[in-house]
Amino acid sequence: MKRKRIIVILIVAAIAGGAALFWGEFHKDDSLQGSGTIEARNIRVGSKVGGRIDQVLVREGDRVHAGQVLVTFDDKEMAAELEQSKATSDKMARGYRPEEIAEARAAAAQAKAEYEQRKNGYRQQDIDAAVADLDRAKAEEIRSNADFKRYEALAAKDLVSKQQRDTAEATWKVALAQEQNAQHKLNELKIGYRLEEIASAEAKYQQTQATLDKLEHGNRREDVDLARAAYSFEEARFRERQVIAPTEATVEVLDVRPGDLIAPNTPVATLLEADQIYVRIYIPETQIWRVKVGQKAEVRLDTERDAPIDGVVEQINQQAEFLPRNVQTRDERVHQVIGIKVRINDTSGHVLAGMAADVKLMPGK
């Protein structure tokens, strides 16, 4: 009886052990797991124009929102340039003032009259007046010459003084010079203007007429578009007077102070994107078929082991590699693995770059 009892106990123990082994194998957790370090994508923000720092509105560690102003620059000079560019653009679009057009029309009319005068020569009235002037000058020369000869004869007989004789001679010479000048003027009027004078008057007329045409027709479309483009450029430069957060983020590095001079295109702050927290794990290449983009994951931190954080597979590397030496997994390091990027949906803000994390990939998507 004792022997039979022992055999029964052994059979029961064997059945219980087999059932336990079967149960353990049946419920064995065969999900893919890995470990890694939390990383965060950062953004380096700055200004394309630079300048002197006016205000620093945030501090390192602050949470900032998309569109929030982080740093401002002194914008007085840029504001003046923007205003000047706007005025130029508006002027080009409106065209010229009526007063400017009227002034140009008057200048063109005057230049045309001068050109016509030189092209047609002097008027007959001017020539007739010059002939009359010459006749008067000749008559005066004849009279003064006669007086001089008479005084000269009387002076030879000592009937008049030598001074009177010299005065008569001077009067005659003045009349002779006036006759010569009148003759020269008449010759000029009969010949007309020189070709150079006519060409110069014509060029001046064409220039003033071109100016009038430009003012009446307004600015060319290309010039208006160019002025508008210049204004748009100044507007873009003016917007660069502020450094703005492009998305929800945390200020990691901000090493500027009011009064600092910053060169253009120099980063002034480093931001960690709030929705770009992820951990990279490595899966053996023999198991990579079980991983798909969009697959759910559970992420556990050393600080919160009882509260898993949701994650999702965002990227699967396209090339296998040997496991990096600084990553610990259950597989041997000599095995080839493929990197998996798991984005963490952190709503608490407690997940920080540099933390250690364990990742468990959930079956399916």
Residue, then its C-alpha position, 0 to 999 in steps of 0.5 A: m500500500k505504501r508503494k502504491r501511494i508513492i507511485v500515485i503521488l509521483i504520477v500526480a506530481a508529473i501531471a501537475g508539473g506538465a500542466a504547469l510547464f504547458w501553462g507557462e509555455f502557453h502564456k509565455d510573453d513573446s513580445l519584442q522588447g528593447s531598451g534605450t535612452i530618451e532623445a528629443r529633437n531640437i531646433r536652433v532658432g535665430s534671426k536672419v538679420g541679427g542686430r542688438i538684442d532688445q528683450v529676452l522674454v523667456r528663460e531656460g527651461d520654460r515651456v513655449h508655444a508656437g508663435q511665442v516671441l522669445v527674443t526681440f531685436d532693436d528695430k528702429e533702423m529696420a522700421a525706418e527702412l520699411e517705411q521708406s520702402k513702403a513710401t517708394s512702392d506707394k509712389m510707384a503704384r500711384g504714378y506722378r503728381p499732376e503738378e509734376i506732369a504740368e511742370a514737365r509739359a511746360a519745360a517740353a513746350q519751352a524746349k520745343a519753341e527754342y528748337e523751332q526758333r533755331k531750326n527756322g532761323y531768325r525772324q524777318q523782323d529781327i533782320d529788318a531791325a538789325v538793318a536799321d541799326l546798321d544804317r543808323a550806325k553808318a550815319e553816325e560814323i559818317r557824321s563823326n568822321a566828318d566832324f573829326k576831319r574838320y577839327e583836324a584841319l582847324a587844329a592844324k591852323d591852331l583855330v581849335s585846341k588839340q583836346q577838341r580835335d582828340t575828342a572828335e577823333a574818339t567820337w568817330k572811332v566809337a561810331l566806327a566800332q558801333e557800325q562794325n558791331a551792327q554789321h556783324k549782328l546783321n551778318e549773324l541774323k542772315i546766316g542763322y544759327r549754327l548747326e551745333e546750336i540747332a542740334s543741341a536745341e533739338a536734343k534738349y527738346q527730345q529729352t524734355q518730351a521723353t520726360l513728359d511722356k514718362l510722367e504722363h504714362g506713369n511708371r512701367r509695370e516692371d518698375v512697380d513690381l520691383a518696388r513692391a518686391a523691395y517692400s516685401f523684402e523689407e517686410a520680411r526683414f522687419r519680421e526677423r526683428q523677433v525670434i519666434a518659437p516655431t512649435e510647442a517646445t522647451v527652451e534648452v539653451l538661451d545664452v543671450r542678454p539685452g544689449d548683445l550684438i548678434a550676427p545675422n543667421t546666428p542661433v540664439a536659442t535651442l528648443l526641444e520639441a514637445d511632440q518629438i520625444y522618442v527612444r531608439i531600440y534595436i530588434p534582431e533582424t530575424q524578428i523585424w518582420r514582426v514590426k510595422v510602422g504605426q505599431k503601438a508600444e509601451v514605454r517604461l521609465d526607471t522613474e515610473r515603472d508602474a505607469p507605462i507611457d504610450g508610444v508608436v513605431e515611427q521609423i524602421n531603419q532600412q539597413a541592418e547593423f551590428l548592435p551598438r556597444n552602448v545598448q543592452t539587450r537580451d541578445e548577443r551583441v554579435h547579432q545584426v539588428i535593425g534600429i526602431k524609432v519609437r515616438i513617445n506620446d508624453t502628455s505629462g511633460h515628465v519625459l526628459a532627454g537622457m532618461a533610460a527607457d524600456v520599450k515593449l512592442m505590442p502585437g499587431k498595430 
